[in-house]
């Protein structure tokens, strides 16, 4: 119960933007989870620590935490945890400058989201994949995902997800030197 309380406090601090306080509470949560050996609780604490470390720019620590979180997951753990680990590990590896390994993890998360039919997370994840593909010059693959992705869900998804997706569309148009298309996306989708 103490571990859950510290974990929830960490989440609340993170939402409020008090990342140092969030880190302290996630660390305390992990310490309590270690005392009782709850593997799912340990995984959750490591996931939260890993994601927060990535946000703070501590990429090596983030990768280590997220890889450790995988070790605490077992076949009976909710599959969504593995997807979250893979997605955030992919993002962190991308930020760290390892795009091929990043894409490998992002595609593994994609398979899980497809399996559990989580269209909201899948849509966000595909946007992350597109951004890595654009930055690595794989414009055809990025375009294919943007054109064949979950278009039908855009109106059902939250505004932030759609905005991020449209920013990726504009970024791709700029990389392809299609400035007219970028201008149209800017005027019709971003404004």
N, C-alpha and C positions, 0 to 999 in steps of 0.2 A: 504494500500500500504506500509506503514511503517512497519507493522507487517511482510508482505511478504519479504521486504528487509532485515530485521533483521534475519528472518528465513533462507533466502538464504545465507546470510553472515555466519550464524552459520554452515550451511551445508559445505560451502567452507572451513571454519576454521577447521572443523572436518576432512575433506578430507586431509588437509595439516598437520594434527596431532596436531593442536593448540587447544587442548580440553578445556582449560580454557576460551579462547576467544569464542569458540563455545558455551559454557555454558552461557556466558554473553549475547550473541546475541539471543540465544533461550529464555532466561529469558525476554529480552526486547520485543521479538516478542510476548510472552505470555501476557505481560503487555498491549501491544497495542490491542491484540485480546480481552482482558477483557473489554476494554473501549467500544468496539463496539458490543460485544456479539455474534460474529460469531462462532457458535458451531463447525463447521468443522475446522476453523482456530485454535480454542482453543484445539481441539483434536490433530491436527497436531503438535502444539507447545508442548503439553504434551507428545506426543509420542516421539518427538525428545529429550526432556528433560529426559524422562524415559530411552531411549536407551543409551544416553550419560552417565547418572548416573550409569547405569549398567556397562558400559565400564570402568568407573572410580572406580568401586568397591563399590559404595554407593548403596547397594542392597535394603535397606529399602526405600530409596528415590525413586529408580527406580520403585519398586513395587507400591508405592503410586502414582507416576506420571502416570504409565500405567493404573492403575485401575481408576484414575480420568479421563484419556482420554476416557475410555469406557463410562463414564457418559455423555460425550459431543457428542458421536455418536448417531445418531437417525436412524430410518429405511430408511431414504433417503440418508444417507451417503454412499459413495462408500464402498462396502463390503471389499475391499482390506485393508482398514484402520483397520477393526476389526481383520483381519487375522494378520496384522503386530503387533497389540497390543497383541494378544494371543501368537504369536510366541515369541516375546521379553519378555513378562511376563513369559512364560514358561522357557526361557533361564535364566532369572534373578532368578526365584525361584529355578532352578537347582543349580546355583552358590551359592545361599543362603542356600542350603542344604535341600530343600523340594522337593524331586524327584517325589513323587506321584502327588502333585499339579502341578508340572512342566509338567509332562506327560499329565495331563488332559488338560492343556492349549495348549500344542503342538498338541495334537490330534484334538482339536477344530479348530486350525489354519489349520490343514491338511484337514479337511472337507471343509473348505472354498476354499482352493487352488484346491481341487478336483472339487468343484462346478464351479469354474471359469476357470478350465482347465489351470492353470498356472504351466506348467511342470518345469520351472526353479526354481521357489520358492518352489514347492513341493519337488523337488529333494534335495534342500538344507535343507528344513525342516525335511525330512526323515533322513538325516544325523544327524541333531540335536537330533532327537528321538532316533536313534541308539546309539549315544554317552551316552545319559541318561540311556538307557536300559543296556548298557555294564557296566556302573559304578554302577548300582544297581543289577548286577548279573543276569539279565534277558537275558542270552546269546541266548537262542532259539528264542525269539522274535526278538532280534537284527539281528540274522542270517536270519530269515525269511524275514525281511524288506530288508536286503542287497541282498538276493537272488531273491526276487520277486518284488523288486522296479522297478523303471523306467530305466532298463538296456538299453533299446533302445535309450534313450536320452543322454547317456553318451558322445557319440561322438559329439553331437550337442551342448553340454553345455560348459561353459567356463572352462578353465584349473583349476582355483582355486576350483570350485565346485567338479570337478572330483578328484582332489588331496585330498580334505578333505574327500570325500567318501572313497577313497582308504586307507587313513590313518585310518579310522574307520574299514575298513575290516582287516587291519593289526592288529589293537588293539584287535579286536574280536579274531583273530587267536591266539594272544599271551595269552589272557585270557583263551582260550580253551586249552592252552599248545600245540597247533599245530604249532610248531616252523618251520617246513618245509614249511607249507602254508604261514606263516608270512614272511619267507625268500623269497619265490616266489613272493609274493605281493610286497615286498620291491624292489626286483630286476626287476620285469616286469612291475609294475604299478607306483611305486614312482620314480624310477630312469629314 
